[in-house]
Amino acid sequence: MRRLPQAWRRLPEAWRRPLAVTGGIMALAWVVIALAAPLLAPHDPLAQDLPRLAGPGPGHWFGTDQLGRDILSRVVYGARVSLPLTLLLVALSVLIGGLLGAIAGYFGRWADEAIMRLADLVFAFPTIILAMVVAAALGPSLGNAVLAVLVVAWASYARVSRGLVLAVRGQEYVLSGRLLGFSTWRSLRVDVLPNVTGPILVLATLDMGTALLLLSGLSFLGLGAKPPSAEWGAMVASGVEVFDSWWVATFPGLAILTVVLAFNFLGDTLRDALDPRTARAIKERAL
Amino acid sequence: MATRTNLTALLLATALPLAACSGDGSRTPAAGDGTLVIDTSFDLKTADPGRMYETTGMFVNKALYDTLLTFDGSDVKKPVPALAKSFELSDDGKVLTLKLRSGVKFSDGSPLTADDVVFSLNRVRGMKGTPSFLLEGVEVAKTDATTVTMTSKVPNPALPYILPNPVLSILNSKVVMKHGGTTDPKDKAEKYLNSASAGSGPYKLESLSVSSKVVLRANPEYYGRKPAYGKVVIRNVEAATQKLNVQRGDSQVALNLSGDQVKTVAGSLEVLKTASANVIYLHATRNKSVSKTTPNPKFAEAVRKGVDYQGLLELAGAGSVQAPGMIPSQILGALPQDQAAKRDVAGAKAALKASGLKNPKVKLEYPSEITVNGLPFQPLAERIQSNLKDVGITVDLAPAPISTAADNYRTGKEEMGLWYWGPDYPDPSDYLVFLPGKPVGQRVGWKPGTDKAVEDAGEKAATVLGEAERRQAYHDMQTELNDSGPFIPLIQPSQNIVSATSVTGLKYHPVWTVDVADLGAK
């Protein structure tokens, strides 16, 4: 009885707030669902053997779609499509955007100009439209959708990491490192990187929701997942055609909602935890 | 929003005084001066008969103009007189002689003459617009004030079935010429014809917006029976909203509800379900440079036997029927239902085995966003994919926007495709295009000279005269097509028309969907 609260108290304050706990539980739940999908799903997500457009009820708790497929099973399997792709997408954006931004900030001059003008170019387009154009040009598939979102997502990381690197570059400890004979790579890794990681991580977590929304948005428009794969955005799109059967679009929509919320909560928490300016406010509100 | 409010106000304004005199509080308008609101998803580019070929265009122009011949009700197997009071096809099938009805006036009061007929038909042919092909090789001439002859180079028994098409409406030649109308591609009358009509039909065009609304007013000069509704408003509304509007009483007719949508429609409304003349079909290319799998004739057989037709009908909803051949049930020469293909998984597996193909994998393309009579292609494709998986064929679905998909299809790059064919005119000769070497046959790489039996049957169907002989010839042609062709006819989805009980006389027509002038009020 006493050990649990103790373990609880060992958590940083930022993680003990209701939003953080809710976000954490929801995200964890979705990860478990994605991993254990074959055990959790009551039906084959592709089998068309149930009555068509049956409302939620015994045997099919989330109802069935136009083709008589179990929506619960499809939502569960959908986590296996959306979550890994979202993670992959954000990881790639961080890697590519972060690295490019660091190069721009650290080396300056023409590298800075070239990279940041490219980023400005990306910013000049409405995100979803540019992603749509790229996805449509490459042809509809999930891989291409990830690539399309990547094209628009890297730029914000480049901008943030450039700014951070630029601020750190002139610091005395970095300069002394260089004077002591650190190579560029070592200077970046040892002196600059630790100062950049925190803010980028916060941005990445907050971005997870946006990335999932963009990915499922592309699938909704028919530019992402290929049928018959169970993807939440595509499921919502098929639900729009049968508006009377509310359950077809509602449950995959709720899945998107909860995942996006979970990552937004986690991102907020992370930001508060890493930002010394908000530390006091958190202490007061911690559970 | 403003238009909606105005419209509601207008509806109330017409309904209120009527409700007061009928006493039962219903909104039913009296015959002759009521307003009818029809909701449909627009497929409308222009109201110029000579330039249109779209579903909504046919529907609108049918109300605005008259044609030489027409069809009685929804029967398209027998053309009947309209502006022509009689017609006669010569024994060799080349000359069609039409006697014009006298006393017909255009909506501006001027009389309709043989010159108007010649001008209108020559204009359609000479402008080289979308529908020009209907009159290709046909010469139109005036023999005297009330007689017109149409001479074709080759026997043309389909001509009486083509003439009822609203595309071949008779226009007021003086008015059209005054507004830039000519009988060659330089014609400039389209703009005028989108602002006003120049015809003799039961209605006149009051206003037209190809993206939102068309308003028709009864034509006081119309020679036939006066239409029951004085004003008809046709609005561009998405299917889901159509359902809400007609249930609320905001509209009286909804034309585009899907089989699933009409299942839950309010009980106080009438639902008319009729198999449409659109045939949804699969094709598997014969072009060996496009696919190594589908040109194998046993492959098409495996697909034909592997598809669960009942399962597809279930998706399309009540009123839909299986298509035994490419020619739909309404048209002369359609195969009877007992000759429709049936699912036979064991037979399909045997055919696949005989083909020598090992675990074949094919790409199935289809338009992702259009619907046929409210039915989207996606669920059909997914069901076919699942059907063929049972047989041992892996289908990779490749939906694309209609423009991309149609381009791939027309240029013959599709391995397999899921498409539909609506008749250009209700005569079986429209289906000769599916033969080897003909336009649609060419799209699937079916070269002339590769399938003698089908080509001979097609040749016979194209040239034979006489109703019974033609019916038999087209039966034979389709049986051959089904035996060895690359096309697999699937279903004719139901056209569902939902209406208020006050609207009577609704009938689905394969060419113009609904004849507004035929509708009555109760």
HADDOCK unambig.tbl for C-alpha pairs under 7 A between the chains (distance, minus, plus):
assign (segid A and resid 67 and name CA) (segid B and resid 379 and name CA) 6.60 0.50 0.50
assign (segid A and resid 226 and name CA) (segid B and resid 397 and name CA) 6.98 0.50 0.50
assign (segid A and resid 227 and name CA) (segid B and resid 397 and name CA) 6.44 0.50 0.50
assign (segid A and resid 228 and name CA) (segid B and resid 382 and name CA) 6.28 0.50 0.50
